[in-house]
Amino acid sequence: MDDFGRHYSDESFWAKVRTYARRAGRDLIEKAITLFHTAQDADTPRWARTVIIGVLGYFILPLDAIPDLTPAVGFADDLGSLVAAFGILVAYIKPEHREKARRTTEEWFGRAEDATV
């Protein structure tokens, strides 16, 4: 993951999220933003931040295992890496990280309850 971390910056993360939010989908974006907030937390151990930066660096790269512009499946590898990171880091993801991410995704996508009606 460290190699991908070279491509990470807060600015490039938010640029990618804003540009591809609709195409990537609510679930992927909410997970990415949750991990972003987890990495920003001073309580998150350094090794966990390194994992997050690597995963978010991979997300930022446009040419990864499945290029993001590939219709229907372009973000599948990104989602897989985010889900794997969640599994590894679940002990460090606080309710407030999830809540910040949920609020942001609601601003961009609307309330989740409204989308299922």
N, C-alpha and C positions, 0 to 999 in steps of 0.2 A: 504493500500500500504506500510505502514511503515514496516510490517513484511517482505515483500519481499526486502525492501531496505537493510536489514541486509546482504543479499547475494550479494550486488553490490560492485564492485570495478572497477576502470578503466581497470585494467589488465584483470579481468574476462570478462568484457564487450567485449573488443577487441578480446580476445581469442575465445569467442562464435561467434562473428561476422565473424572472419576469418575462423573458422572451419565449420560453417554452412551457409555461404553466398549463395552458389549455391543452396542448398536444401531449404533454407528459401525464396529465391527469392529477386529480385531487389527491389520491392516495400517495403517489410518489412525492409530490410537492410537499405534502404535510409531513411525511417522514423525513425528507431532506431538511426542512426548516426545523423540525424537532431536533435533529442531530446538530444542526448549526447552533441552536440555543444551548444544547448540552455541551458543546465544545467551548462556548463562551463562558460557561460557569466555572468559577475558580475552584469549586469543589470537585470538578471532574479531574481524575488523575491524568497525568501527562501521557501515559501509554494509551488511555482511552481517547484523549484528544488526537493523538497521532493516528489512531484507527479512523476516527471521524474525518480528519483532514484528508487522509488517503481516499476514503470512500467519496467524499465530496469532490475531491480533485478528479476522480474517475468520472463522476457525474458531469463535471464541467467540460471534460474533453469531448469534442464533437465526434472524433473518430476513435471509437472504442470497439469492443467485441462486436456489437451490433450498432452501426452508425445511427445516431439519433434521428436522422432524416428518413430512415427506412419506414415506410408506412406500416402502421399497426403494431410492429414489434420493436421499433427503434429504441424504446426506453425499457424494454424487458430486462436487459442485463443491468441497467442502472437500478431498477426496482429490486432485483435479486441481491445486488450488493448492499443496498440500503436495508433490506430485510435481514440479511446476514449480520450487518453491523448492529441492528436493533437487538438481535439475539445475543450477541456478545456483550453488549453494553447496557442491557435492560436494568441492571442494578444502579446505573448512574443517570438514567433518564428520569427526571423528576416530573411530578404533575405540572409544575409551572412551565417546564419546557414544552410539554404537550399542549398546554393551554395557550401559550404564545403562538405556537404553530397553528393551532385550531382557529384562533382569532384571525390570523393572517389569511389562512385559506378560506375562511368564511367571507372575508372582505373581497377576495378575488373570485370565488366560485359560488358564493351564496351559502346559506345554511344547508348542511347535509340532509336534514329532514325534508327540506323543500325540494331537493333534487330527486327524492324517491317518490314523490307524490305524482 
